Amino acid sequence: MKSSDHIGIIGGGIIGISTAFYLSGLGHDNITIFEQCGIACHSSGKAGGFLARKWCDETDLRGLARASYALHMELKSEFPDLDYRCVDTFQVNTSERRSDKSDTQTPIKWVAEDHVTATKLLDTSDHTAKVSPKLLCNKLISVAKSRGVKVSISKVVDVKKSDGHVTHLLLSNDSEYVPVDILIVAAGPWTTKFIHQHFPEYQLPAPRAQTRAHSVVLRPRSSVGTECLFQYHTTTSGTVDPEIYPVADGTVYVCGEVDYVELPDNPLDIKPDSAKCDDLISQAGYAANCLSEAEVVTKQACYLPGSHDDLPIIGRVPESRNVWMATGHTFWGILNGPATGKCLAELILFGKSKTCDVAPFSPDRFL
Ligand SMILES: Cc1cc2nc3c(=O)[nH]c(=O)nc-3n(C[C@H](O)[C@H](O)[C@H](O)COP(=O)(O)OP(=O)(O)OC[C@H]3O[C@@H](n4cnc5c(N)ncnc54)[C@H](O)[C@@H]3O)c2cc1C
């Protein structure tokens, strides 16, 4: 490729942004991110931002996750204002039934003991951390912009091809086609649909079901600690497992409650199920009383970017010469965003990725 080549990236989430950040860091600056709503307007701005160094070790994600955890630490050193903090992480079992306090003393000061049946340290602050996904996306995009990357708030609705090459993109707010030399599709849960529609020759299997997850942001009246909690809450009808992450600004993020409502075309049309958000607040209240009485700052929902085999898809779209894709990061997109972006940048600029081996995530595996 030539240094003057125009790279178009569809998607202003963590994956598209990280790719632009590392491409521009490696010296390529003729890049435009096309984002239909706004930077980090979907999952990448609504995620918890929990990071774990070793939790993917028993899976195919090991190399990517370890490399990305290390990149997050690099980013934290470079940009101290990211709200990145190293945290201890606990499992907290709770029950609707009041427990006998004498049996269940918890080391976490802000956790209520009256409904806690057990606590277990899952990992220490040497290996788990919490970052603000929105701040991270905003920081990476502002640095990328300072290196020449452009952001176009527009939806890509069509591609023009010639001889196996994508040559132009058509934007929803423009009647002209925009020329591109390389296209990267990093459109989160919309990627599969986009690829099916515009590259039908590559028969990418659809993800099993588009998973929607709810989250709430609470502002408790009393202060909480820094520990991240994976709660197992037993009710009369079964067990639910919300995740509770204190945020540096004094709020607490709680997520869980998944369902399978059809993905709308526009992220701004995603409406959370308010009752599911209320359930999250009530469940979290069994772990810490201050959460059930907290001010509710946000109720929201967003979709996980899935894939047919629940692994990321990173690499060149088969049958195409200049189209790349990066999606399918499910619950670990914030963790794995930086390494995905860096590997993709290296693949495109140098033909191979030095940061880690992304061959297991190649789109070729579905052929
Ligand atoms: C509730 C919840 C909590 C989570 N917590 C964590 C966590 O703690 N740690 C972690 O590592 N991960 C977490 N995740 C996962 C993480 O949020 C995602 O994996 C990640 O944000 C996906 O990033 P993305 O860039 O692929 O997609 P997105 O953030 O969805 O970005 C894709 C963008 O593409 C744009 N787009 C789509 N089509 C077009 C088009 N045609 N033209 C222009 N733009 C287009 C969309 O508007 C969107 O902004 C969580 C996810 C959820 C749902």
The ligand as a MOL file (V3000), in Angstrom:
LIG
                    3D

  0  0  0     0  0            999 V3000
M  V30 BEGIN CTAB
M  V30 COUNTS 53 58 0 0 0
M  V30 BEGIN ATOM
M  V30 1 C -23.5820 -4.0300 29.1460 0
M  V30 2 C -22.2150 -4.2830 28.5810 0
M  V30 3 C -21.1000 -4.2180 29.4090 0
M  V30 4 C -19.8170 -4.4710 28.8970 0
M  V30 5 N -18.7450 -4.4130 29.7380 0
M  V30 6 C -17.5030 -4.6860 29.2480 0
M  V30 7 C -16.3800 -4.6620 30.1210 0
M  V30 8 O -16.5170 -4.4110 31.3160 0
M  V30 9 N -15.1450 -4.9700 29.6000 0
M  V30 10 C -14.9830 -5.2770 28.2760 0
M  V30 11 O -13.8450 -5.5660 27.8580 0
M  V30 12 N -16.0420 -5.2530 27.4160 0
M  V30 13 C -17.2950 -4.9890 27.8680 0
M  V30 14 N -18.3720 -5.0200 27.0320 0
M  V30 15 C -18.1630 -5.3340 25.6010 0
M  V30 16 C -17.7890 -4.0950 24.7920 0
M  V30 17 O -18.6300 -3.0310 25.1390 0
M  V30 18 C -17.9200 -4.3790 23.2840 0
M  V30 19 O -17.3060 -5.6090 22.9510 0
M  V30 20 C -17.2470 -3.2490 22.4890 0
M  V30 21 O -17.7100 -1.9920 22.9100 0
M  V30 22 C -17.5160 -3.4160 20.9910 0
M  V30 23 O -16.9100 -2.3510 20.3250 0
M  V30 24 P -17.1310 -2.1380 18.7680 0
M  V30 25 O -16.2780 -0.9980 18.3610 0
M  V30 26 O -16.9390 -3.4550 18.0760 0
M  V30 27 O -18.6780 -1.8300 18.5780 0
M  V30 28 P -19.6120 -0.5420 18.9680 0
M  V30 29 O -19.1890 0.0990 20.2160 0
M  V30 30 O -21.0070 -1.0360 18.8440 0
M  V30 31 O -19.3010 0.4540 17.7710 0
M  V30 32 C -19.7400 0.1990 16.4620 0
M  V30 33 C -20.1380 1.5320 15.8530 0
M  V30 34 O -20.4000 1.3390 14.4470 0
M  V30 35 C -21.3600 2.3070 14.0660 0
M  V30 36 N -21.9410 1.8730 12.7880 0
M  V30 37 C -22.5950 0.7130 12.5460 0
M  V30 38 N -22.9500 0.6590 11.2350 0
M  V30 39 C -22.5120 1.8080 10.6500 0
M  V30 40 C -22.5730 2.3300 9.3130 0
M  V30 41 N -23.1450 1.6420 8.3040 0
M  V30 42 N -22.0250 3.5370 9.0630 0
M  V30 43 C -21.4310 4.2560 10.0700 0
M  V30 44 N -21.3480 3.7980 11.3600 0
M  V30 45 C -21.8700 2.5990 11.6300 0
M  V30 46 C -22.3470 2.3040 15.2360 0
M  V30 47 O -23.0730 3.5060 15.2820 0
M  V30 48 C -21.4220 2.1120 16.4420 0
M  V30 49 O -21.1080 3.3420 17.0740 0
M  V30 50 C -19.6530 -4.7780 27.5140 0
M  V30 51 C -20.7730 -4.8230 26.6790 0
M  V30 52 C -22.0410 -4.5870 27.1940 0
M  V30 53 C -23.2230 -4.6600 26.2610 0
M  V30 END ATOM
M  V30 BEGIN BOND
M  V30 1 1 1 2
M  V30 2 1 2 3
M  V30 3 2 2 52
M  V30 4 2 3 4
M  V30 5 1 4 5
M  V30 6 1 4 50
M  V30 7 2 5 6
M  V30 8 1 6 7
M  V30 9 1 6 13
M  V30 10 2 7 8
M  V30 11 1 7 9
M  V30 12 1 9 10
M  V30 13 2 10 11
M  V30 14 1 10 12
M  V30 15 2 12 13
M  V30 16 1 13 14
M  V30 17 1 14 15
M  V30 18 1 14 50
M  V30 19 1 15 16
M  V30 20 1 16 17
M  V30 21 1 16 18
M  V30 22 1 18 19
M  V30 23 1 18 20
M  V30 24 1 20 21
M  V30 25 1 20 22
M  V30 26 1 22 23
M  V30 27 1 23 24
M  V30 28 2 24 25
M  V30 29 1 24 26
M  V30 30 1 24 27
M  V30 31 1 27 28
M  V30 32 2 28 29
M  V30 33 1 28 30
M  V30 34 1 28 31
M  V30 35 1 31 32
M  V30 36 1 32 33
M  V30 37 1 33 34
M  V30 38 1 33 48
M  V30 39 1 34 35
M  V30 40 1 35 36
M  V30 41 1 35 46
M  V30 42 1 36 37
M  V30 43 1 36 45
M  V30 44 2 37 38
M  V30 45 1 38 39
M  V30 46 1 39 40
M  V30 47 2 39 45
M  V30 48 1 40 41
M  V30 49 2 40 42
M  V30 50 1 42 43
M  V30 51 2 43 44
M  V30 52 1 44 45
M  V30 53 1 46 47
M  V30 54 1 46 48
M  V30 55 1 48 49
M  V30 56 2 50 51
M  V30 57 1 51 52
M  V30 58 1 52 53
M  V30 END BOND
M  V30 END CTAB
M  END
